[in-house]
Amino acid sequence: MIETERLCLRRFTLEDLEDFYEYAKDPLVGPPAGWKPHESKEESLEILKSFVSSEDIFAMTLKSSGKVIGSLGCHEDRKREYKGGVMIGYVLSSPYWGKGLMSEAVEGLLDYIFLTLGMDLVSAYYYPFNEKSGKVLKKAGLVYEGIIRKCSVLPTGEVVDDVCYSMTREEFFRKRNWL
């Protein structure tokens, strides 16, 4: 479990289905992250089952209510051969956008990745049309690497670029004035 000022990042449970489906069906949430909105609670349940069995996907919950308002994960970066790092991804329920919650969650996830997992690198990618995600990464201190052109295929079949950011272990410690 990862705690921040307003959030708790914890493992998903099957009891999270209602909250998960609530944001996963929102047409504003999935497409900027590269997946189509969920069409049924059954579809969400199948995906939730995979989240429950995963150790690298976290439910983002409000400390004040326990409500699940998004998810974060750290996974193997299949775009890099180097295996000393992880790629992060995240989504947030649209009613909570613009409140600094995702930036807070990413900071907590970075602490976990560098301090607990001991990784050397964190990478993150977003599509050029998802500028909000770019703002989160910049605020967290990740460094712009560049654009991988025509890198991803969206569920609509559209081919899009990936904008790449990363942070090294040294940059993480320097940002926190620990070096």
N, C-alpha and C positions, 0 to 999 in steps of 0.2 A: 504494500500500500504506500502511496505517495501523498503527502499532505502539503497543501499550500495555504495561503491565507484564507481563501474562500472555497477551496475545492479539495476533494478527496478523489484520487485516482486509484481505482481498485479493480480487481478481477470482476468480469461480468458473471452474473448468475442468470438462470432461466427466469427468475422473478423480475428481471429487468425488461421483459418483453414489451410491456405497454409503453414505457418511456422510449425504448429503442425504436419501436415501430412509429411512434409519434414523430421523431425527427427523420427516420429513414424514409418515410413516405413523402416528405416535404420536397417538392420539386426544386426548391432553392438550395438544398443541402447536397444531394448526391452528385448531380452533374458537374459542379466545380471540382469535385474530388475524383471524377472519372467513373462513376457508377450511376445506373439509372435508379430513380426513386422506386422503393419497394411497392409492389402492387397489392400485397396482401400480408396479413399477420403471419400466415404460414410461411411465406417467403422470408420474412424477418426472423422467424423462429429457426429456420434452417441455418441462416447466417449466424444468428446468436449462438447456436450450438457450437459452431466452429470457434467463435470468440471465447466461449466458456472453457473450451479445451486448450486454448492458447495461453501461454505464459507471457506473451509480448503484446497483448492488446488490453488496454485499460478502459473501463467505464469512467467517464468524467462526471462526477456527481457534485452537486452543491452541498456544502457542509450544512447550510441552514435548513435544508429540507430532505436531503438524501436523493433528490430527483436526479436521474441520469439525463444529462443534457448534451452528451457527445461522447466521442471516443478518440483515443490516441493509441498509436502503436509504434513499435520499433521492430524492423524486419531486416533481413538480409537485403543489401542493395545489389540487385541483380544487374545493375548497370556498371558495377565496378568489380574488378578481379580481386582487389584487396579485401580481405575478410576481417580486418581489425576494426571495422566500423559497422554501423547500422544506419538504415534509412528510417526517417520518421514520417508518419502520416497522421492526419487528424481531421475530424469533422465536428462541427458544433451546430446545435439546433438554432435555427434562424432567429427566434425571439431573443436569443442571448448574444447576438452579434453586436459589436461596437462597445462592449463593456470591459474589454481587457481580459476576459476570462481565458481565451485561448492562449494569449501571450503568457499568462500566469501558469497555465497548464504545461505549455512547452518548456518554460523555465524549470518546472518541477521534473519533467521528463528528462531534460538535459542533465540535471543533478543525478538522477537515477542512472542514466547511461554512462556518464563519466565516473561517478563516484562509487556506484554499486557494481555495475557491470564491468567497469574498467576499460571501456572502449577507447580507441585512439581517434575516431572520427565519427561525426554525425553528418549525414547528408539529408537533403529534403528537396523535393521537386514540386513544382506547381505549373499549371497551364497559364499562358500569358493573359488569358481573360479572367483569371482568378487573382486579381491584384490584392485582395484582402489577405490571402495566404502569404503573399510576398511581404506585406507589412508585418505580419506576425514573425516571420523569419528574421527580418531586419531588426525588429525590436529585440528579439532574443539574442542578437549578436552574430548570427550566421553570416558568412561571407559569400558574396555573389561569385559564382564560378563561371557561369555562361549559360548559353542556350544550346540544348541538344535539339537540332532541327528535325522535324517530322519523326518524333520519337515514340509517340503514344497514339493508340487508336481508341477513340471514345466508343461507348456503346452504340452511338448513332452511326458509326463507321467513319466519322470525320478523323482525319489524321492531324495531330497538333504537335507543337513544340513542347519541350519540357524546359522550364527555367530551373537552373540548379544552384543551390546554396549549400554550404557546408560549414562545419566548425571542427577544428582539431582540438585535441586534448589541451595542448598548450594555449590555444586561444580561449578555451573555456576557463582555465585557471587564471589567465591574464585578465579576462573580463571581470572576474571576481576579486581581482587584486591579491591573488594567492601566490603569485610568482614574484 
